[in-house]
C-alpha cells in the first residue's frame, strides 16, 4: 500500500476525513472535513485503525476519536515517508523508518466528559515490532537507550497551536522525554 490514502484504506473501518481539535470535542460527524468521519475500508489490515501523514499533520486527536467512535482498541498512525510491514501469518507488524509508527492503545482508557486517561501512546522506530492482536511491543535489538541527560530534561514549551502542521512533531519528542509517568497538558482542544 501507499503511505497516504493507500495506508488509510487498509483498515475497516477507515478514516475518511477529520481534524484533531474538533474530533476530540465532537467525535464522529457527517459534515465534510469536520471532526472525524469513518467509512468502510478494504479490511486488509485486521488489527485496528490506520491513519497517515501522522506526526507532521498532528492527527493524534482524530485517530483517538475515530477509535472511540468505532470501539477500536489499537490505532496505527504511520508517518510520512515511513511504512509498516505486516505479516498476517504471524500477526507481526514491523516498523520501517525512524519514528515511523505512532501506536495508540486505548485498552485501558477511561473517559469522563472530554477527559481521557490512560491512553498508551508509543512512538516506534525502524525494526520495532508490534503484536497486532495484543499491541505488545518488541523493540529492535539495536535500539539505543535515551541518554540520561535528555531523560532529565523535564521542562518543555507547549506550542501555541499544538495541532498546527509540523508543531506536533516538534512538541511530541519533548513530551516523551519528559521522564514523568504521567504528563497532563491543558489548552484549547487539548
Secondary structure, 3 states (H helix, E strand, C coil): CCCCHHHHCCCCCEEEEECHHHHHHHCECCCCCCCEEEECCCCCCCCCEEEECCCCCCCHHHHHHHHHHHCCCEEEEECCCCEEEEECCCCEEEEECCCCEEEEECCCCEEECCEEECCEEEEECCCCEEECCCCCEECCCCCCCCCHHHHCCCCCCCCCCCCCCCHHHHHHHHHHCCCCCCCCCCCCCC
